[in-house]
Amino acid sequence: MTPQKWEEVLDSALDSDEKFRETLRRTLKELHLDMKEFSKLSGVSESSLYKILSGHRVNPRLSTLRDILKTLKNLESPEEEEPFIALIASRSSLDALTTSHVTVGNFRIKIKGYGASSIEDAIIAALSAEQEGAKAIVCGPVVATILEKIVKVPISSCPVSLCNQPLLEAAKNAAKKIAEELAVTKREAERRKVIR
């Protein structure tokens, strides 16, 4: 089996700096991407890419290399990521959950837990969840009012006094919203196929 381009870039990085530069340059050319386009896709600044490709930066940071490789891998074989809801709560609350998914209609939506023991932890967890692609965030009502001002994804909470398992109930409510969005997206994709 022929190695994929991202694997070639990784292997070349292990071999030498010069080989890494040559392989990355060739790979970008084969993918018909210039530095500006690749910078947008990878999140690596144009100046960093220029320095790497010109040899001015001999040892790129590990996070930069990781971003380059991830982007190349996704360009070659984009993954359909399972939608997920971020559940921000204390570790004991997360451990008490009995499920890792919520099913709404035909949609199965993953619940991904983020432990937090303070408001600061919850903010960091929310920002991480948003960056990782969470479709919604579930948390306690006090934290929800803060996070709504910080992140762009929908926030759902359920006051403890209103339900037995507040986090799970809030996750189900968030899942319903996500399922509605996924159903609309699916119908739109099917409509486009019919038009073509």
ChimeraX attribute file (.defattr): number of C-alpha atoms within 10 A of each C-alpha:
attribute: neighborCount
match mode: 1-to-1
recipient: residues
	/A:1	3
	/A:2	6
	/A:3	8
	/A:4	12
	/A:5	21
	/A:6	21
	/A:7	14
	/A:8	17
	/A:9	24
	/A:10	17
	/A:11	15
	/A:12	18
	/A:13	18
	/A:14	11
	/A:15	11
	/A:16	11
	/A:17	18
	/A:18	16
	/A:19	15
	/A:20	21
	/A:21	20
	/A:22	14
	/A:23	21
	/A:24	25
	/A:25	19
	/A:26	14
	/A:27	17
	/A:28	16
	/A:29	12
	/A:30	10
	/A:31	13
	/A:32	10
	/A:33	14
	/A:34	12
	/A:35	19
	/A:36	14
	/A:37	13
	/A:38	20
	/A:39	19
	/A:40	11
	/A:41	16
	/A:42	17
	/A:43	13
	/A:44	18
	/A:45	15
	/A:46	16
	/A:47	12
	/A:48	16
	/A:49	23
	/A:50	14
	/A:51	14
	/A:52	20
	/A:53	20
	/A:54	14
	/A:55	13
	/A:56	12
	/A:57	14
	/A:58	15
	/A:59	12
	/A:60	15
	/A:61	10
	/A:62	9
	/A:63	10
	/A:64	17
	/A:65	16
	/A:66	14
	/A:67	17
	/A:68	22
	/A:69	20
	/A:70	14
	/A:71	19
	/A:72	24
	/A:73	16
	/A:74	13
	/A:75	14
	/A:76	13
	/A:77	10
	/A:78	10
	/A:79	9
	/A:80	6
	/A:81	7
	/A:82	10
	/A:83	18
	/A:84	25
	/A:85	28
	/A:86	26
	/A:87	30
	/A:88	27
	/A:89	23
	/A:90	17
	/A:91	13
	/A:92	9
	/A:93	14
	/A:94	19
	/A:95	11
	/A:96	9
	/A:97	13
	/A:98	8
	/A:99	10
	/A:100	11
	/A:101	18
	/A:102	21
	/A:103	13
	/A:104	16
	/A:105	11
	/A:106	8
	/A:107	17
	/A:108	15
	/A:109	23
	/A:110	19
	/A:111	24
	/A:112	17
	/A:113	23
	/A:114	22
	/A:115	18
	/A:116	20
	/A:117	11
	/A:118	12
	/A:119	13
	/A:120	11
	/A:121	16
	/A:122	24
	/A:123	19
	/A:124	15
	/A:125	21
	/A:126	28
	/A:127	17
	/A:128	14
	/A:129	24
	/A:130	19
	/A:131	10
	/A:132	11
	/A:133	15
	/A:134	22
	/A:135	21
	/A:136	25
	/A:137	31
	/A:138	30
	/A:139	27
	/A:140	20
	/A:141	15
	/A:142	11
	/A:143	19
	/A:144	21
	/A:145	14
	/A:146	13
	/A:147	22
	/A:148	15
	/A:149	8
	/A:150	12
	/A:151	17
	/A:152	13
	/A:153	17
	/A:154	18
	/A:155	24
	/A:156	24
	/A:157	23
	/A:158	21
	/A:159	16
	/A:160	12
	/A:161	8
	/A:162	9
	/A:163	12
	/A:164	11
	/A:165	15
	/A:166	18
	/A:167	24
	/A:168	22
	/A:169	19
	/A:170	22
	/A:171	26
	/A:172	21
	/A:173	18
	/A:174	24
	/A:175	28
	/A:176	18
	/A:177	15
	/A:178	21
	/A:179	20
	/A:180	14
	/A:181	13
	/A:182	14
	/A:183	15
	/A:184	12
	/A:185	12
	/A:186	12
	/A:187	12
	/A:188	12
	/A:189	11
	/A:190	11
	/A:191	11
	/A:192	10
	/A:193	9
	/A:194	8
	/A:195	6
	/A:196	5
